[in-house]
Amino acid sequence: MAGADVTRTDSDDDAQMTAAARAAAALVPDGAIVGLGTGSTVAHLLPVLAERAAGHVFVATSASTEQLAAELGIEVQRFDRLAHLDVAIDGADEIAPEGWLIKGGGGAHVREKIVAANASRFIIIGSARKEVRRLARAVPVEVLAFGAEATLHDLRRFGEVVLRSPELTLNGGLVADVHARLSDPRTLAVQLDGLPGVLGHGLFGPELVDDIIVGRADGVVHRVIDHRRP
């Protein structure tokens, strides 16, 4: 778990992420329609996928992912022209033992959740430092620009709210980080989903996740999430 290895370096982290990315890419079937996440994970994942991109269709969750894919010769299609994805691969800011995730460090969590929910298989990859005993980071929340101040006011009942930038996202929203108590992520997720003006948040439940692949110092660990558990 995170915090156990104080000697870990950035190069160790890069190696672990690349190992996890290669393990995830090996799970992509021939001719698959593949959803691509956003953030630091993509820098490790896309070069691996570029080695075997022929025959696949790719969907990006952000302009930055689409740009990096283009630089690597990976053609990306618009998701509004597709009804379903075979597999999606993404990273997470925190990975809890039971499969809960915090995502949205790159601000693309709304689109990432849409892609995850519409993929037959959603694979999370990460390095050992992404593993935590319990979720603790601020939760990214995207709010509609219309009525944004009122929505941000509503969010303050969960904790401190920090607006990242006045610049609008591709969805026409604003991203804020909510420093909420995370002892019960399920209840918090339901409460955030129920607020008018909230476009989406970075809490991803285990029901969305099929595989978690983590690169560690001693090798790659592949965990399959059992959706039969209550």
N, C-alpha and C positions, 0 to 999 in steps of 0.2 A: 504494500500500500504506500501511498504518497507519504513522504517524510521519513521513510525508513532508511534511505540511502543518501546521506549528505554529500557524498563524494561524486555523485552523478554529474556529468558534464553535458553541455549542449551537443557535443559530438556523439555521446552515448545516446542521447534522446533521438537524434537524427537517425542513428543506426537502428534503434528500436522501432521507430516509425516506419522506416523503409522496409524492415523485415515484416512488420504487420501488414503493410501495403501489399507486399508480394504475396503473402498468404491469402489476403482477401481477393486479389486479382485472379489467383488460381481457382477461385470458386465461381468466377463469371463464366457461364456457359457460352458456347459458340453462338454467334448471332444474336446475343442478348441486347435488350434495350436497357441501358445503364444510367441511373441517376448519379450525379456527381455533387458532392458536398462543397462547402466553402471554408476557407481559412487555411491555417498552416498545414493541415492534413493533406490538402490538395497538392501542395508542393512535393510531397513524397509519393502520392498516389498516381498523379497524372503521368509522370515519366514511366512508371511501370505499366500503366494501361496503354500508353502510346506504343509500347513494344508489340502489342497484340490488338491494336485498335481495328484492324481490318474486319469487316463483317458485322461490327457492332454499331448500334445507334446510341448516342449520348445526349443526355439532358443536363444542363447546368442550372445551379440554384442562384447564381449571381453573375454579374458582369465580369468580375475579376476571374472567376473560374472559367467563364467562356473565353476570355482573352488568353489565359494561360494555356487552355486546351488548343486554341488556334495556333499559338506559338509552337506547340508540339505536333502540329499536324492532325489534331483530333477535331473532326467536324461535329458541331453541336446542333441539335434541332430544338425547336420551341416545344415546350411541354403542352401548350394548348392545342397542338396538333396530334397528340397521342393520348390514348385512353388509359394506358397502364404501363408499368415498368416491370421488367423481370427482376432486376436487382438494383439496389442503391447502396453506395458506400460513402461513409461520412466519418468525421471525427467527433470528439466531444471535449468539452472543457473539463468536465468531471464525470467519472464513471463510478457509481456506487455498486456494492456487491450484489444487490438484488436486481440490478439492471436499470435503475433510474439514472437518467443523464441530465446534466445541464449543458445546453448548447446555446449558441448565439454570440460567441465572442466576435465572430465576423459580421454579425448583424443580419444574417440571412436565415434565421431560425423559422420564420413563417414559411418560406418556400421550402426549406429543408424538411419541415414537418409534413407538408403536402406531398413531397416526393416520397418520404418514408412511408406515409400511410397508403400510398398507391403503388408500392413496390411489393412484389411477391416475397422478396427477401431483403431485409434491411440489415446491413453489416456495419458495425461500428469498429473503427480501428483506433489505436492509440499507443502511446508509450507508457511505461510503468508510472511515470509521474502523474498521469491522468487518473489513475486509480485512487480512490479515497474511501475511507471507512464510512463516511456519511457526507451528503451534499452540504456545501458550506458557502459557495460563491454567490454573489448577487445574481438574480434571475433576470436575464434580458427580456424585456417586454416591448413589443411594438404597438403603438397606439395610432389610431387614425388622426390625421392632422386636424380634421374638423372636430372641434370640441376638445382639443388635446389638453388644454389646461385643466378642464373639468375632469378628464380621465386621469391625468397625473395626480390631481387632488384625491380622487378615489383610491388610487394605488398607494397613497401615503399611509393608509390605515394598516398596510402590511409592513411598513418600515420606511427607511430613507429611500428616496427616489432621486436618481441622478440622471438627467437628460444628457445623452452622449453628444448630440450635435443638433443644430437647427436645420440641418440639411435633410431633405426628404429621401426616403428609401425608394427603391423601384416600385414598391407597393403604394407609394403615396403616404407613408407613415413616418413616425418618429420613434427612435429607439431609446429606451430608458433602462437603467439597471436598478432593480428593486432589491434592496437589502432586507429580505424577509426571513422569518424563522422557517427552517426547513425540516423540522422534526417530523412533519407529516406532509410529504410532497404531494400525495394524492389529493388531499383536501385543498391545499394551496392551488394546485392545478385547476381543480374544479371551480374554485372561487375566481381565479383569474379569467378562466374561460367564460364565466358568467357576467363579466363586466362589459356593458356597452362601451364601445370605443376601443376595446382591446382587439387588435388584429391577430395576435398570437404571442406565445411566450416560449421560453427556452427550456421548460421542464418537459422531458420526453419520458413517458412511462415505459415499463418493461414490455407492455403489450405491443409496442411499436417495433421492438428490437428482436431480431432473430439470432444474430451472432455478434459476439464481442471478441475481437482479436487484439491481443495486447503483446507488444514486443517488450521483453524483459532482458535483463543482463544474462540470464541463463537460457534464453530461447523464447519462442513464441508460444503463447497460451491462447487456445481457442475455446471459448465457452459458448455453448448453445443455450439460449433462453427457453425454458419450458413454459409455454403459454397455457398449459393445463393447470398450473398452480393458481389458487385463488389470489 
